[in-house]
Amino acid sequence: MSYELLLLVRQDNVGIIQLNRPEVLNALSQQLYSEIDAAVTELEDDDSVHAIIFTGSGERAFSAGADIHEMARIAEDPNPQLPDTGRGRYAWHIAACEKPTIGALNGLAYGGGAVMASTFDIRVGCERTSFKFLAASYGRVNSTWSLPMQVGWPVAKELRFTACVVQADEAYRIGLLNYLVPPDEVMAKALEIAAQIAENDPRMVQ
């Protein structure tokens, strides 16, 4: 399958999904949500792939979250298209993915980007990495199951209630990042972890 808003490559036994909208900080449009879901399915069905890495294009953001410009256009459209009913399922698809998932978080992960990052099995970040679970600030609820699994209930409640920015050092301290490395080593570390995983029996890893 061909993709317009992400890059999908395979390196040895690793699949890499790279969100590719750097001009809008890899904002998650309906099309990008759909392409991510399709790419995950494609890699799940590829027996040669033993781990999946997610990252973003550019140096500023993994993903700034939902595409607010698209949301505004839909809100102003007198005859809007029906919302994508599969959009709410894609995060669960990543969390329940048959292959281990690793986030190579090259920059900020806000809103939907933070939600997606919280579903990964392992996360690698750098000094540019930050998180913001901001749903409560605009009248939504999310990350109710994914975030507590990563950082525990008390911390998850604080991050969701306050919608505060979590900088890289704090994210590493609370377990939201497994590794904190220099910016130019984020992908290399993710690939190193994926290679270690690939050495094991994929049935047992699953």
Secondary structure as GFF3:
##gff-version 3
##sequence-region A 1 206
A	DSSP	beta_strand	6	11	.	.	.	ID=ss1
A	DSSP	beta_strand	14	19	.	.	.	ID=ss2
A	DSSP	three_ten_helix	22	24	.	.	.	ID=ss3
A	DSSP	alpha_helix	30	44	.	.	.	ID=ss4
A	DSSP	beta_strand	51	56	.	.	.	ID=ss5
A	DSSP	beta_strand	61	63	.	.	.	ID=ss6
A	DSSP	alpha_helix	68	76	.	.	.	ID=ss7
A	DSSP	three_ten_helix	87	89	.	.	.	ID=ss8
A	DSSP	alpha_helix	90	95	.	.	.	ID=ss9
A	DSSP	beta_strand	101	105	.	.	.	ID=ss10
A	DSSP	beta_strand	108	110	.	.	.	ID=ss11
A	DSSP	alpha_helix	112	119	.	.	.	ID=ss12
A	DSSP	beta_strand	122	125	.	.	.	ID=ss13
A	DSSP	beta_strand	130	132	.	.	.	ID=ss14
A	DSSP	three_ten_helix	135	138	.	.	.	ID=ss15
A	DSSP	alpha_helix	146	151	.	.	.	ID=ss16
A	DSSP	alpha_helix	153	162	.	.	.	ID=ss17
A	DSSP	beta_strand	165	167	.	.	.	ID=ss18
A	DSSP	alpha_helix	168	174	.	.	.	ID=ss19
A	DSSP	beta_strand	179	180	.	.	.	ID=ss20
A	DSSP	three_ten_helix	183	185	.	.	.	ID=ss21
A	DSSP	alpha_helix	186	198	.	.	.	ID=ss22
A	DSSP	alpha_helix	202	205	.	.	.	ID=ss23
###
